[in-house]
Amino acid sequence: MARSEQEWIEDILTAVADIRADTMGMDFAAFSGNPAIIRSVLYSIGVIGEAAKHVSDGLKTDNPQIPWRAVARMRDRVVHEYFRTNIRRVWDVVTEDLDPLEAALREPRDAQLPDQPGD
């Protein structure tokens, strides 16, 4: 059974949340010195990249600020060339790239949510 786009989006959002939880309060020195956290973040980046390959062209077109091909390529690099992974670039993903990606994926979802009582 094929997965829905919403399921792929949820995978991305969950992976973003996992990365944030794993790296909370860290700077680059703490991150680069913790192999277990690095592996966890690399796994989550792999999930994000795989899911990004499955979101619709319409979603990608509606969010040109997200470098969708680069997201997918990062996944491929992490999975197939893990031995050449640039930890500084991974940290840049953590600190610079997650917010715009999450915002792009949450905006359409949040617009579809019914008003909450008291709003």
PLY file of the C-alpha trace (Angstrom):
ply
format ascii 1.0
element vertex 119
property float x
property float y
property float z
element edge 118
property int vertex1
property int vertex2
end_header
0.00 0.00 0.00
1.40 3.35 -1.03
2.01 5.95 1.62
0.23 9.28 1.47
2.04 12.56 1.08
0.90 13.46 4.58
2.70 10.40 5.95
5.92 11.46 4.21
5.51 14.97 5.61
4.98 13.55 9.10
8.21 11.55 8.69
10.08 14.75 7.92
8.53 16.66 10.82
9.24 13.82 13.24
12.86 13.60 12.07
13.24 17.38 12.52
11.87 17.08 16.06
14.25 14.19 16.78
17.25 16.21 15.59
16.21 19.14 17.75
15.76 16.93 20.81
19.12 15.24 20.26
21.07 18.47 19.77
19.30 20.76 22.25
21.77 23.02 24.03
24.72 21.83 21.95
27.28 23.83 20.08
29.43 22.46 17.28
32.18 21.29 19.63
29.74 19.26 21.73
28.05 17.87 18.63
31.24 16.91 16.82
32.54 15.21 19.96
29.52 12.95 20.38
29.49 10.07 17.86
26.15 8.71 19.11
24.43 12.04 18.49
26.10 12.36 15.10
24.79 8.92 14.10
21.30 9.80 15.31
21.29 13.06 13.37
22.64 11.36 10.25
19.85 8.79 10.48
17.25 11.55 10.79
18.76 13.40 7.83
18.46 10.16 5.87
14.78 9.93 6.80
14.21 13.57 5.78
15.91 13.07 2.43
14.05 9.88 1.63
10.72 11.42 2.52
11.56 14.55 0.50
11.93 12.35 -2.56
8.30 11.30 -2.15
6.52 14.61 -1.61
4.55 15.88 -4.58
5.91 18.13 -7.27
3.14 20.55 -6.31
4.45 20.86 -2.76
7.96 21.35 -4.09
6.77 23.99 -6.57
4.83 25.78 -3.83
7.98 25.89 -1.69
10.85 26.88 -3.98
12.77 28.26 -0.99
13.49 24.66 0.03
16.38 23.15 -1.95
14.58 19.83 -2.46
17.31 18.29 -4.63
19.96 19.23 -2.08
17.86 17.63 0.68
17.68 14.40 -1.33
21.39 14.55 -2.21
22.30 15.00 1.44
20.40 11.80 2.21
22.23 9.97 -0.57
25.58 11.21 0.69
24.80 10.20 4.28
23.59 6.75 3.26
26.04 5.89 0.48
29.12 7.91 1.37
28.88 8.05 5.15
32.66 7.78 5.41
32.99 11.14 3.64
30.32 13.00 5.58
31.33 16.55 6.44
30.32 16.99 10.09
30.47 20.80 9.79
27.95 20.62 6.92
25.75 18.34 9.01
25.87 20.90 11.82
24.90 23.61 9.33
21.84 21.54 8.42
20.96 21.31 12.12
21.38 25.01 12.81
20.30 26.61 9.51
18.18 24.33 7.36
15.60 22.74 9.64
13.56 25.85 10.45
12.70 26.76 6.84
11.91 23.14 6.01
9.64 22.74 9.00
7.90 26.06 8.33
7.23 25.09 4.71
5.66 21.81 5.77
3.69 23.12 8.74
2.19 26.17 7.03
-0.25 24.27 4.79
-1.14 21.89 7.64
-1.74 24.68 10.14
-3.97 26.49 7.66
-6.17 23.40 7.46
-6.62 23.00 11.22
-9.96 24.14 12.60
-9.98 27.14 14.89
-9.35 26.22 18.47
-11.87 27.19 21.17
-10.95 30.54 22.63
-9.21 31.79 19.48
0 1
1 2
2 3
3 4
4 5
5 6
6 7
7 8
8 9
9 10
10 11
11 12
12 13
13 14
14 15
15 16
16 17
17 18
18 19
19 20
20 21
21 22
22 23
23 24
24 25
25 26
26 27
27 28
28 29
29 30
30 31
31 32
32 33
33 34
34 35
35 36
36 37
37 38
38 39
39 40
40 41
41 42
42 43
43 44
44 45
45 46
46 47
47 48
48 49
49 50
50 51
51 52
52 53
53 54
54 55
55 56
56 57
57 58
58 59
59 60
60 61
61 62
62 63
63 64
64 65
65 66
66 67
67 68
68 69
69 70
70 71
71 72
72 73
73 74
74 75
75 76
76 77
77 78
78 79
79 80
80 81
81 82
82 83
83 84
84 85
85 86
86 87
87 88
88 89
89 90
90 91
91 92
92 93
93 94
94 95
95 96
96 97
97 98
98 99
99 100
100 101
101 102
102 103
103 104
104 105
105 106
106 107
107 108
108 109
109 110
110 111
111 112
112 113
113 114
114 115
115 116
116 117
117 118
